[in-house]
Amino acid sequence: QVRLVESGGGLVQAGGSLTLSCAARGSIVSVNAMGWYRQTPGKQRDLVATITGAGSTNYADSVKGRFTISRDNAKNTVNLQMNNLKPDDTAVYYCNADRVYTTWSGSPRTYWGQGTQVTVSS
């Protein structure tokens, strides 16, 4: 059983910074990509940033230059440093672990965290 434990959300003023952290816990052999997605009420969940085990990153255009994703492969953790936050960044942020192997011969699965609220006031 694998679960993703998120932390770091909260309330911040526009222009401020927050760091989100996520740890994948359980009996894990390997994880392909890890990342963050966000969702506002009534809208679909959108990609914010992802990072592969090799360190390749992908960012939504709206966060490029402001957010930085990083990962510790040995600890199966991923962080999202968010700077110069804007009210439009307000959302529930979800951690994602893609293609998680819990055995050497099994099939991979994708896991989601329960979400952490980020609110940016103007």
C-alpha positions as CSV (number, residue, x, y, z in Angstrom):
1,Q,0.0,0.0,0.0
2,V,1.3,3.4,-1.0
3,R,0.1,6.7,0.2
4,L,1.1,10.3,-0.5
5,V,1.4,12.6,2.4
6,E,1.3,16.3,1.6
7,S,2.1,19.4,3.6
8,G,2.8,23.1,3.3
9,G,-0.4,24.6,2.1
10,G,-1.9,27.7,3.6
11,L,-2.9,31.4,3.3
12,V,-0.5,33.9,1.8
13,Q,-0.6,37.4,0.4
14,A,-0.1,38.0,-3.2
15,G,3.6,38.2,-4.0
16,G,4.4,35.8,-1.2
17,S,5.9,32.3,-1.2
18,L,5.0,28.8,-0.1
19,T,6.6,25.5,-0.3
20,L,4.5,22.3,-0.8
21,S,6.0,19.0,0.2
22,C,4.9,15.4,-0.6
23,A,6.3,12.1,0.5
24,A,5.4,8.8,-1.0
25,R,5.3,6.2,1.8
26,G,5.0,2.5,1.6
27,S,6.9,-0.4,0.1
28,I,8.2,1.3,-3.1
29,V,10.6,-0.1,-5.6
30,S,10.6,2.8,-8.0
31,V,8.6,5.8,-9.1
32,N,8.5,7.3,-12.6
33,A,7.3,10.9,-12.5
34,M,6.2,12.9,-9.5
35,G,4.3,16.1,-9.7
36,W,1.7,18.6,-8.6
37,Y,-1.7,19.4,-10.0
38,R,-4.3,21.9,-8.9
39,Q,-8.0,22.2,-9.0
40,T,-10.6,24.9,-8.3
41,P,-14.3,24.2,-7.7
42,G,-16.1,23.2,-10.8
43,K,-13.0,22.9,-12.9
44,Q,-10.8,20.1,-14.0
45,R,-7.6,19.2,-12.3
46,D,-4.7,20.8,-14.2
47,L,-1.0,20.1,-14.3
48,V,1.2,22.5,-12.4
49,A,4.6,20.8,-12.6
50,T,6.1,17.3,-13.0
51,I,9.6,15.9,-12.6
52,T,11.0,12.5,-13.7
53,G,13.4,10.4,-11.9
54,A,16.1,11.7,-14.2
55,G,15.3,15.3,-13.2
56,S,13.5,16.4,-16.3
57,T,10.8,19.0,-15.5
58,N,7.6,20.2,-17.1
59,Y,5.7,23.3,-16.0
60,A,2.4,24.9,-16.8
61,D,2.9,28.1,-18.7
62,S,1.2,30.1,-16.0
63,V,3.8,29.1,-13.4
64,K,7.0,29.2,-15.4
65,G,9.6,31.4,-13.8
66,R,7.7,31.5,-10.5
67,F,7.5,27.8,-9.3
68,T,10.3,25.3,-9.0
69,I,9.8,21.6,-8.6
70,S,12.4,19.3,-7.0
71,R,12.7,15.7,-6.0
72,D,14.7,13.4,-3.8
73,N,14.6,10.0,-5.4
74,A,16.1,8.2,-2.4
75,K,13.3,9.5,-0.2
76,N,10.5,9.5,-2.8
77,T,9.7,13.1,-2.0
78,V,8.8,16.0,-4.2
79,N,8.7,19.7,-3.3
80,L,7.1,22.6,-5.1
81,Q,8.6,26.0,-4.3
82,M,6.1,28.7,-5.2
83,N,7.2,32.3,-5.4
84,N,5.5,35.5,-6.4
85,L,2.1,33.9,-5.8
86,K,-1.0,35.4,-7.4
87,P,-4.7,35.2,-6.5
88,D,-5.1,33.0,-9.6
89,D,-2.9,30.4,-7.9
90,T,-5.6,29.8,-5.3
91,A,-6.6,26.1,-5.6
92,V,-6.4,22.7,-3.9
93,Y,-3.0,21.3,-4.9
94,Y,-2.6,17.5,-5.3
95,C,0.5,15.5,-5.3
96,N,0.9,12.8,-7.9
97,A,3.2,9.8,-8.2
98,D,3.0,8.2,-11.6
99,R,3.9,4.6,-12.5
100,V,4.8,3.4,-9.0
101,Y,6.2,-0.1,-8.7
102,T,5.8,-1.8,-5.4
103,T,7.3,-5.1,-6.6
104,W,10.0,-5.9,-9.3
105,S,7.5,-7.9,-11.4
106,G,4.2,-6.2,-10.7
107,S,2.3,-3.6,-12.7
108,P,2.7,0.1,-11.9
109,R,0.0,2.3,-10.4
110,T,-0.7,5.9,-10.1
111,Y,-1.4,7.5,-6.8
112,W,-2.8,10.9,-5.6
113,G,-2.5,12.7,-2.4
114,Q,-5.6,14.0,-0.6
115,G,-4.9,17.6,-1.5
116,T,-3.7,20.7,0.3
117,Q,-5.4,24.1,0.1
118,V,-3.4,27.1,-1.1
119,T,-5.1,30.5,-0.8
120,V,-3.5,33.7,-2.1
121,S,-5.2,36.9,-1.0
122,S,-4.9,40.1,-3.1
